[in-house]
Every structure is written in structure tokens, then in C-alpha cells.
Amino acid sequence: MTIKNAIKSGKKGFYIGHRLILPFRCQLLKVIFDNHIYTQLVNNKDIVIDQGPKNTSIYILEGGNLRNYIHNFEYIKLIACEADDDLSNPDTHQKIICSVKEGHLVEIEYPGDDVLFIE
């Protein structure tokens, strides 16, 4: 499933502990979480990325258990592109926001104009 199709169809992500599971495979360029901006996503002690056959998992080790962010108004912000896109082409980059919800669910959407996104 593509990022665009997942968001358009309202697919939800899932979280457990420190792990955020996206319902699609993607390449990540940036992760913004709890006032930290991560761009070095390989060999990082705070963020670990894992690819499954149909999912992308982000282990956020620095921020603690994701359950602590359920009623937080901040988003987990991502800049990503499809798994088979060219990372060096800025036209393929997609801004995504994730909201941690009850029941281990994560809402995933494109940000509105009111969401600040540092590039």
C-alpha cells in the first residue's frame, strides 16, 4: 500500500511501547518528535527504523512510551517518500503527521496549513 492510498483510505497505524508501526512501506528523511528533529536515521541511538513486507516501524527510544502522548496535542511529524521513490527528488517528499490515540491506534494524515513543519 502506498502512503497516499493509506492516508486517503483512512488506514490507521499502531503503536506498542516505543514502536510506531505505519501501515505502508516508506523511506524516511526526517522524524520530528517531542521537539527533536532527527535526520540521521541510520545508527542513531534515539530512533531505529525497521522495514517489514507491508509496514515501516519507527522505534522512538528517546521519548519514552508512546502511550504517554495520547492526550498530547503535538504530532509525530515525518517527511517520507514511497519505498520505491527517488529520495534525491524533492517532488517525491511527503509531509505526514501522526497522532497517538487510545487503543494503540495512530491516526495518519497530511498536515493542514495550521501545522508548523520545519524543513
N, C-alpha and C positions, 0 to 999 in steps of 0.2 A: 504494500500500500504506500502511496506517495504522501508527502507532508500535506500537500494541497487537498487530496482526497480525504485524508483523515480529518482535517480541520473542517472541510465542507460537510462531511457526513456526521460531525459531532462526536467522533471517537474520543474516548477518554483514555488517559494514561493511568498508571497505577504507581503507588509508592509503598514501600515497606522499609522501615528503618531509615537508612541513609540513601536508599536506592530509589531513583525516579526512572520509571520504565515508560518510554514513549511507544505509541502503537505503530511505529514506522521505523524503517532504517534511514539514517541520515548521516551526513558528515557535519560535525560541529566546528565552527570557527571561534565562537565566543560563548561563554556561560557567565551570566551576571546573577549573583545570588547573595543576598544579605550584605549589600554594599561592597562586595568583592567582584572584581572583573577578572575572569580567567580566560586567557588566550593561549597559554601554553598548556595544552591538554594531553601531552604525552609525557610520561614520567613526572607527573605532578602529584605531590603528596596530599593535596586537598581535593582534587577531582580526578576520578577514574572513569573512563569511557569503555563500554563493552558493547559489541555488536552481536546480536543473535540473528537467526534467519529472518525474523519478521519484526524485530524490535531493536531499539537502541536504549541501553541503560546508562544512566549517569549516577555514579556514586559520589555524593556530596559529603565528604568526610569531615570537612572543617565546620560546617554549620550545625551539627548535631542532628537528632532525629527529625525527619521532615514532619512528623505529627505535630511538632511544636509550632508549625507555621499554618495550621488550619484556619485560624481566625485572623491571620495577619493580612494586611492589605497590600503587602508587597508581592510582586510576582517573581518567579524564576524566569529570567529572560534568556533567550537563546538566539544566536544567529547561526543558521544552518543552511544546508542545501541538500538536495536529493542525493542519495547514496551514489548515483552514477553521474552526477553533475561535475563540471569543472570548477574546482574551488577557486581558481585564479580569475574566474569571470564574475565580477561583482553583480551582474544581472541575475545570477542564479542564487544569490544570497537572500534568505527569507528571515524576517524577524518574527519570532514566536514568543508568546507569553504562556506561562503555566501557573495555574492556581491550585494549591493543595486544598482538598476538600475532605469532608467526613467520609468514612467507609473506604479509605485508602485510594480514593479516586483523585485524578488530576485533570482539571479542565485545561484544554489546549486550544489556543486561538491566535489569530493575528491581532496585533495591538491596534487600538484606536488612536486617533490623533492626540488624545489626552494622556497617553502613556509616554513618559520620557524614556528614550532609548539612546544610550551613549554608544557612538560608533568608533 
